[in-house]
Amino acid sequence: MLISGGVDSSVALRLLKEDKSNEITAFYIKIWMEDKFSFLGKCPWQEDLKYVEEVCAELNIPLEIVNLQKEYWQQVVSEAVKEVKRGRTPNPDILCNSRVKFGVFYDYFGKNFDQVATGHYAQVYPLCPRCEIGDISPLARGRRYLLKKSPDPVKDQTYFLALLSQEQLAKALFPIGHLTKKKVRALAKKFDLPNKDRHDSQGICFLGKIKYRDFLQEHLGVKKGDIINVENGKKMGKHHGFWYYTIGQRKDIKLSGGPWYVTAKDVKKNIIYIAHSNILAGKARDEFVLGEARWIAGIKPDKKNLQVKIRHGEKIYQCQIKYLKNKIEVKLDQADTGVAAGQYAVFYDGEVCLGGGVIQ
């Protein structure tokens, strides 16, 4: 069981403990690098680990702390920083799940266990290749495992798990995947867990409380540039680097006369373009291209009419996909103002997550 110190993984661990047939070992993955984040003061991972130790001690479950700092930096951080420098909007959490939690951790430790559990809100279902399940049967050919949404549309985390392979899903276990966040909170209180009242982390993956903006500042620094109103070409102010902004962003644009939204970025000139919401619809997009996609089934879907998320959350669009040479064209049923290169588009067929790829 990968445990982070939060309520979700702690409740998942407690539920696993109720099944007497399980032999459980808890693992805390340490990827925090004190020297790189000393500007934040006391390391947030120490508070996480304190809760982890308390929960495991209370449940009498052995705990191991594993250090994957080097692997995390090589396979997640370096990739994210490279994408940001190109003016794109990467998602470190997606890379962390596929490359670290269900990647190198599997390779180093998971191979010694029948299953590896986490506190994700998602569900895994084994599927017989000969079975037919309603209208998704054409997608099921050759597939052994399905990744399905959580019943909690707000907390569902299949978006972050969309790059997992069949081999990774075969050993994945999500004990709270069938529950809502409200139910998990209630169970934490019922079990009287040490962290029952702890707030959810808003940081990056296992990085505890660090904010993404602080992460970017530490790695890319500050470079002042112009903020320009696309309505009239007027310079409205200064920013501290294009890498702090993404298309469709409203937060942190502290200018009078708003609300303002980011409509475009000029990476070479370090310029951020903004507009009012009343003209933002003109900048919305209902089409984009993926260079490639990684399908959970190992094969591309037969169906062309699917659903897609372009960010984590409830919002999902109906879409049509078209396979061309070396790329996939995606047409949404309505325009979105936040389509940005580097984001992941994750596809669904009803409740089933099919996989996804990077918007080009």
C-alpha positions in Angstrom: 0.0 0.0 0.0 1.4 3.4 -1.0 0.4 5.8 1.7 0.9 9.5 1.6 -0.3 10.7 5.0 -3.6 12.0 3.6 -7.1 10.8 4.5 -7.7 8.9 1.2 -4.7 6.5 1.4 -5.2 6.0 5.2 -8.8 5.0 4.8 -7.8 2.7 1.9 -5.2 1.1 4.2 -7.8 0.6 7.0 -10.2 -1.0 4.5 -7.5 -3.4 3.4 -6.8 -4.3 7.0 -10.4 -5.4 7.5 -9.8 -8.2 5.0 -8.0 -10.8 7.1 -6.7 -12.6 4.0 -4.4 -9.7 3.2 -0.8 -9.5 4.2 0.0 -5.8 4.0 3.1 -3.7 3.9 2.8 0.1 3.7 5.3 2.1 1.7 6.0 5.9 1.9 7.8 7.1 -1.2 10.1 10.0 -0.4 10.9 12.2 -3.4 11.3 15.5 -1.6 14.8 17.0 -2.0 15.6 19.3 0.9 18.4 21.1 -0.8 16.3 22.1 -3.8 13.4 23.4 -1.7 15.2 24.8 1.3 13.6 28.2 0.6 10.3 26.8 1.9 11.7 26.2 5.4 10.8 23.0 7.2 10.2 20.1 4.8 6.5 19.4 4.3 7.2 15.6 3.8 8.1 15.4 7.5 4.5 16.2 8.5 3.2 13.7 6.0 5.5 11.0 7.3 4.4 11.7 10.9 0.8 10.9 10.0 1.9 7.9 8.0 3.8 6.5 11.0 0.8 7.2 13.3 -1.7 5.5 11.0 0.5 2.4 10.4 1.3 2.1 14.2 -2.4 2.2 15.1 -3.2 -0.4 12.5 -0.1 -2.5 13.3 1.1 -2.5 9.7 4.8 -2.6 8.8 6.0 0.6 7.1 9.0 1.0 4.8 10.3 4.4 3.5 11.7 4.3 0.0 13.8 7.0 -1.6 13.0 7.6 -5.2 14.3 11.2 -5.4 16.6 10.6 -8.3 14.0 8.7 -10.3 11.4 11.3 -9.7 13.6 14.1 -10.8 14.8 12.3 -13.9 11.4 11.0 -15.1 9.0 13.7 -13.9 10.5 17.0 -12.9 13.0 17.3 -15.8 10.3 16.4 -18.3 7.9 19.0 -16.7 10.5 21.7 -16.7 11.4 21.0 -20.3 7.8 21.3 -21.4 7.2 24.6 -19.4 10.3 26.1 -21.1 8.6 25.4 -24.4 5.6 27.3 -23.4 3.5 24.2 -22.9 1.3 23.1 -19.9 2.5 19.7 -18.6 0.8 17.6 -15.9 3.4 16.2 -13.5 0.8 14.1 -11.7 0.1 12.0 -14.8 3.8 11.4 -15.3 4.3 10.6 -11.6 1.6 7.9 -11.6 2.7 6.1 -14.8 6.5 6.5 -14.3 7.0 6.5 -10.5 4.1 5.1 -8.4 3.2 2.4 -11.0 6.5 2.5 -12.8 9.8 2.4 -10.9 8.1 1.5 -7.6 6.6 -1.5 -9.3 10.0 -2.4 -10.8 11.8 -2.1 -7.5 9.3 -3.3 -5.0 5.9 -4.1 -6.5 7.2 -7.2 -8.2 7.4 -8.8 -4.7 3.7 -8.4 -4.1 0.5 -9.7 -5.6 -1.0 -6.2 -5.8 0.0 -2.6 -5.2 -2.8 -0.4 -3.7 -3.2 3.4 -3.6 -5.8 5.9 -2.4 -6.9 6.9 -5.9 -10.5 7.5 -6.8 -10.8 5.0 -9.6 -11.8 1.4 -10.2 -10.2 -1.6 -12.0 -12.3 -4.4 -13.4 -10.9 -7.6 -14.9 -12.5 -8.5 -18.2 -12.6 -11.7 -20.1 -11.6 -11.2 -23.7 -14.7 -13.2 -24.8 -17.1 -11.2 -22.6 -19.5 -8.6 -24.0 -20.5 -5.7 -21.8 -23.2 -3.6 -23.5 -22.1 -1.2 -26.1 -18.4 -1.2 -25.0 -17.8 -4.7 -26.3 -16.1 -3.5 -29.5 -13.5 -1.7 -27.3 -12.9 -4.7 -25.2 -11.2 -7.0 -27.8 -7.9 -8.1 -26.4 -8.3 -6.2 -23.2 -7.9 -7.8 -19.8 -8.5 -4.9 -17.5 -10.8 -1.8 -17.6 -10.1 1.4 -15.8 -13.5 2.9 -14.7 -14.5 6.2 -13.1 -15.2 6.7 -9.4 -18.8 7.4 -8.6 -17.6 10.8 -7.2 -17.4 13.0 -10.4 -15.5 15.7 -8.6 -12.8 13.5 -7.1 -12.6 10.9 -9.9 -8.9 10.5 -10.7 -8.9 8.3 -13.8 -7.6 11.4 -15.7 -4.4 11.1 -13.7 -4.2 7.3 -14.4 -4.8 7.4 -18.1 -1.3 6.4 -19.1 -1.3 3.1 -17.2 -0.7 0.0 -19.2 -2.5 -3.4 -18.9 0.5 -4.7 -17.0 0.3 -1.9 -14.5 -3.5 -2.2 -14.1 -3.1 -6.0 -13.5 -1.5 -5.3 -10.1 -3.3 -2.0 -9.3 -5.8 -2.0 -6.4 -7.9 1.1 -5.4 -9.7 0.2 -2.2 -11.7 3.5 -2.1 -12.4 3.7 -5.8 -16.1 2.8 -5.3 -16.6 5.5 -2.7 -17.3 9.2 -2.7 -15.1 11.7 -0.9 -17.9 12.4 1.6 -18.1 8.7 2.5 -14.3 8.4 2.8 -14.3 11.4 5.2 -17.1 9.7 7.2 -15.1 6.5 7.4 -12.0 8.3 8.6 -14.0 9.7 11.5 -15.6 6.3 12.1 -12.2 4.6 12.3 -10.9 7.6 14.3 -7.8 7.8 12.2 -5.1 10.3 13.4 -5.5 12.4 10.3 -9.3 12.3 10.1 -9.5 16.1 10.0 -6.5 16.7 7.8 -7.2 18.9 4.7 -6.4 17.5 1.3 -3.0 18.3 -0.2 -3.0 20.9 -3.1 0.6 20.2 -4.1 2.2 18.3 -6.9 2.0 14.5 -6.6 4.1 13.5 -3.6 5.6 17.0 -3.1 3.4 17.8 -0.1 2.5 21.4 0.3 4.6 23.0 -2.4 2.7 25.1 -4.8 3.2 24.7 -8.5 4.1 28.4 -8.9 6.9 28.0 -6.2 8.1 24.9 -8.0 8.4 26.9 -11.3 10.1 29.9 -9.7 12.7 27.7 -8.1 13.6 26.0 -11.4 13.0 28.8 -14.0 13.3 32.0 -11.9 11.9 35.4 -12.9 12.0 37.1 -16.3 9.8 40.2 -16.6 7.8 40.7 -19.8 4.8 42.6 -21.1 1.1 41.8 -20.6 -0.8 43.0 -23.7 -4.5 43.5 -24.2 -5.4 41.7 -27.5 -8.4 44.0 -27.9 -6.4 47.1 -28.5 -2.7 46.1 -28.4 -2.2 48.2 -25.3 0.5 47.2 -22.7 -1.4 46.6 -19.5 1.5 45.7 -17.1 4.3 43.4 -16.5 4.6 39.7 -15.6 7.4 37.6 -14.1 7.7 34.9 -16.8 5.4 33.3 -19.4 5.9 30.0 -17.7 3.6 31.1 -14.9 0.6 31.3 -17.2 -1.5 28.9 -19.2 -4.2 29.5 -21.8 -7.6 30.3 -20.3 -6.1 31.3 -16.9 -7.8 34.0 -14.8 -6.0 33.6 -11.5 -3.0 35.9 -10.7 -3.8 38.5 -13.4 -4.1 41.3 -10.9 -5.0 44.2 -13.2 -7.9 46.7 -13.0 -10.8 46.5 -15.3 -11.0 42.7 -15.1 -11.7 39.8 -15.1 -8.9 39.1 -17.5 -8.0 35.8 -19.2 -4.8 34.6 -20.9 -5.5 34.1 -24.6 -2.0 33.4 -25.9 1.7 33.4 -25.1 4.7 34.5 -27.1 7.5 32.3 -25.8 10.3 34.0 -27.8 9.3 37.5 -26.8 8.1 36.6 -23.3 4.7 38.2 -23.9 1.4 37.3 -22.3 -1.8 38.3 -24.2 -5.0 38.8 -22.2 -8.6 39.6 -23.0 -11.9 40.2 -21.3 -14.3 37.3 -20.9 -16.8 39.0 -23.3 -14.4 38.4 -26.2 -12.7 35.3 -24.9 -15.2 33.1 -26.8 -13.5 34.3 -29.9 -10.3 32.6 -28.7 -12.0 29.4 -27.7 -11.2 26.2 -29.6 -13.3 23.2 -30.5 -10.5 21.3 -32.3 -7.0 20.2 -31.4 -4.4 17.6 -32.4 -2.6 14.9 -30.5 0.8 13.6 -31.8 -0.1 10.2 -30.5 -2.1 8.5 -27.8 -1.5 5.8 -25.3 -4.5 3.4 -25.1 -5.0 1.4 -21.9 -6.2 -1.5 -24.0 -3.1 -1.5 -26.0 -5.1 -0.9 -29.2 -6.9 2.2 -30.4 -10.7 2.3 -29.9 -13.0 1.3 -32.8 -15.5 3.9 -31.9 -15.0 7.5 -33.1 -17.6 9.1 -31.0 -16.2 9.3 -27.5 -16.0 11.7 -24.5 -12.9 13.6 -23.5 -11.4 15.6 -20.6 -8.7 18.2 -21.2 -8.2 18.7 -17.5 -8.9 17.0 -14.2 -12.5 17.7 -12.9 -16.1 17.2 -13.7 -16.1 18.9 -17.2 -16.2 16.4 -20.0 -17.0 16.9 -23.7 -18.5 14.8 -26.4 -16.0 14.5 -29.2 -15.2 12.9 -32.5 -11.7 11.5 -33.2 -10.1 11.0 -36.5 -6.9 9.0 -37.0 -4.4 10.4 -39.5 -0.8 9.6 -40.2 1.2 10.2 -37.1 -1.5 12.3 -35.4 -5.1 12.2 -34.1 -7.6 15.0 -34.8 -10.1 15.7 -32.0 -13.4 17.7 -32.6 -15.3 18.8 -29.5 -19.0 19.3 -29.4 -18.4 22.8 -27.9 -15.5 25.2 -27.7 -13.2 25.4 -24.7 -11.2 28.5 -23.7 -8.5 26.6 -22.0 -7.1 24.3 -24.6 -3.3 24.5 -24.3 -0.4 22.6 -25.8 1.2 20.2 -23.4 -2.1 19.4 -21.6 -3.4 15.8 -21.6 -6.6 14.9 -23.4 -8.1 11.8 -21.8 -10.8 9.8 -23.6 -13.8 7.9 -22.2 -16.5 5.6 -23.4 -19.1 6.2 -20.8 -17.6 5.2 -17.4 -14.5 3.6 -19.0 -11.3 5.5 -19.3 -9.6 4.5 -22.6 -6.3 6.4 -22.4 -5.0 9.7 -23.7 -2.2 11.8 -25.1 -0.6 15.2 -25.2 -2.2 18.1 -27.0 0.1 19.5 -29.7 
